[in-house]
Amino acid sequence: MSETPEERRDFIRDMIKSDLANGKVAELVTRFPPEPNGYLHIGHAKSICLNFGVAQEFGGRCNLRFDDTNPTKEEQEYIDAIQEDVRWLGFDWDGEPKFASDYFETFYGYAIHLIEAGKAYVDDLSPDEIREYRGTLTQPGRESPYRNRTVAENLDLLARMRNGEFKAGEKCLRAKIDMASGNINLRDPVLYRILHAHHPRTGDTWCIYPTYDFAHGQGDAIEGVTHSLCTLEFEDHRPLYDWFIENLPVPSRPRQTEFSRLNMTYLALSKRKLIQLVKEGHVRGWDDPRMPTLRGLRRRGVPAAALRDFCGRIGLTKSDNTIEYPMLEHCIREELNKTAQRRMAVLEPLKVTITNYPEGQSETLEAVNNPEDPDGGTRQVPFSRTLYIEKADFMEDPPKKFFRLAPGREVRLRWAYFITCQDVVKNDAGEVVELLCTYDPATKGGDAPDGRKVKGTLHWVSAEHAISAEVRVYDHLYTRPDPGADGDPIDDLNPESLSVIADAKLEPSLAEIPVGETVQFERQGYYCVDPDGTADKMVFNRTTGLRDSWAKAQKNG
């Protein structure tokens, strides 16, 4: 079992508890600060659960703030989707969503403050020249020839940059820190660059935009964030954020703490790589059920509660690690086992005729919706003379441990009767196309009055009442657990990541299951109703199978 929030302990929660206890902060304030340049993925779920989770646990508040400082890549579509995904995951934010663009005028004032203090300058070096001048990890950088412009000249040039007098890349504003610093982030970082681009919220008001590094920490300070919880790649940026806070008239000082980002086997969680998958058509879109986006996981039928449980189980560390994908599947199964209704579906149908069942007759049998849920109720399942069972549930010459149907063998039909295979019908190619069976009317409900036992229980559907559906079975998007380890992850794409069963046969009650709901196909796995379906033919996505390799591995140590 996973820990409850009250039991959960890690270095971040211990820090927050200490800061509240000793009066360093009066109220915990966190934030989730996505850039609106793509859809959220499972890695973001870890950050969402942490930032919103600790705010809930310690009676604080969490802001949703969009760090929208790059209009060339940001769209309203992403802003709307991110809000929806955070709510779907089970969280809400304090007040209205916030945006870095809300503070553009304040950031511009901070830039002027740095210039007036002799700590920022307008540079004419091109982006390529800036990279060249910055040096390397083993060699110090070189000062720009424009580094010592006067305050008056810098203020004039910045104003003209804002007024649109220069082309993109022609000038930028840089902090004046230390070109010899061992931390490259402190080698006169760019604060403002020229971008003649339409912004989703500010339109064409601005043609200069603050960099992420300049806006991020100041946004936290303006909002009174007490604990800026960031992933490890921001650890080297913390000295820069601290420098800004120390040299600007900000209203508060956030405390930044880093934790490891989520890495998982069989997934590539780089936003750039996800965009490539979509743009190059390797997947059907951001919500393709093979994608690790929250949209994709949701369409696949993964419950939000399972994701929250997963994020709680993996914990927080200060060093990078990789989580096994089966652990996520284990969390999904645990949740769905409790909540998902059971239904019968035959994916590869084999016709069965009950020869001693009256022609033209049918009846309804009672079936339990979820044996794990005492309040789950029951449903009525139609039974008739002609049924479908799985092809794999019959063998003409079975091995010793095959307990399903075979010539002369008796098995139980789930919720129905015992049947015995009497004969086999084959086509011209010698393939089995129909089984002729008899049933025992006395075994209605699945038990024999004389106490005889059968070893096999099969799921089935009535052929007369069955509905047809397309079933999409998903496997890992990549063939190896570390996609791209030897080059481009695209080279590791799994050509069999999606297989389609065109004409599965389902019990009729499945027609009433709404889009997005996940059910268990008995003996098969968990499946979710996909929006691609129509009134004539439903579509189901496999969420996950029933075998739990992770739980088995944990049990075996």
HELIX and SHEET records of a PDB file:
HELIX    1   1 PHE A   11  ALA A   21  1                                  11    
HELIX    2   2 ILE A   42  GLU A   57  1                                  16    
HELIX    3   3 GLN A   76  TRP A   88  1                                  13    
HELIX    4   4 ALA A  100  TYR A  103  5                                   4    
HELIX    5   5 PHE A  104  GLU A  116  1                                  13    
HELIX    6   6 PRO A  127  ARG A  134  1                                   8    
HELIX    7   7 VAL A  151  ARG A  162  1                                  12    
HELIX    8   8 ILE A  184  LEU A  186  5                                   3    
HELIX    9   9 TYR A  212  ILE A  222  1                                  11    
HELIX   10  10 LEU A  232  HIS A  237  5                                   6    
HELIX   11  11 ARG A  238  ASN A  247  1                                  10    
HELIX   12  12 LYS A  271  LYS A  279  1                                   9    
HELIX   13  13 LEU A  294  ARG A  300  1                                   7    
HELIX   14  14 ALA A  304  ILE A  314  1                                  11    
HELIX   15  15 TYR A  325  THR A  339  1                                  15    
HELIX   16  16 LYS A  391  ASP A  393  5                                   3    
HELIX   17  17 PRO A  441  THR A  443  5                                   3    
HELIX   18  18 PRO A  489  ASP A  492  5                                   4    
HELIX   19  19 PRO A  508  GLU A  512  5                                   5    
HELIX   20  20 SER A  549  LYS A  555  1                                   7    
SHEET    1   A 3 VAL A  29  PHE A  32  0                                        
SHEET    2   A 3 ARG A  61  PHE A  66  1                                        
SHEET    3   A 3 LYS A  98  PHE A  99  1                                        
SHEET    1   B 4 ALA A 120  ASP A 123  0                                        
SHEET    2   B 4 CYS A 172  ALA A 175 -1                                        
SHEET    3   B 4 VAL A 190  ILE A 194 -1                                        
SHEET    4   B 4 ILE A 208  PRO A 210 -1                                        
SHEET    1   C 2 HIS A 227  THR A 231  0                                        
SHEET    2   C 2 ARG A 255  PHE A 259  1                                        
SHEET    1   D 7 ARG A 342  ARG A 343  0                                        
SHEET    2   D 7 THR A 518  PHE A 521  1                                        
SHEET    3   D 7 GLY A 525  VAL A 529 -1                                        
SHEET    4   D 7 MET A 538  GLY A 545 -1                                        
SHEET    5   D 7 ILE A 467  TYR A 474  1                                        
SHEET    6   D 7 LEU A 498  LEU A 506 -1                                        
SHEET    7   D 7 ALA A 345  VAL A 346 -1                                        
SHEET    1   E 7 THR A 457  LEU A 458  0                                        
SHEET    2   E 7 GLU A 410  LEU A 413  1                                        
SHEET    3   E 7 PHE A 418  LYS A 426 -1                                        
SHEET    4   E 7 VAL A 432  ASP A 440 -1                                        
SHEET    5   E 7 PRO A 349  ILE A 354  1                                        
SHEET    6   E 7 THR A 386  GLU A 390 -1                                        
SHEET    7   E 7 VAL A 461  SER A 462 -1                                        
SHEET    1   F 2 SER A 362  VAL A 368  0                                        
SHEET    2   F 2 THR A 378  SER A 384 -1                                        
END                                                                             
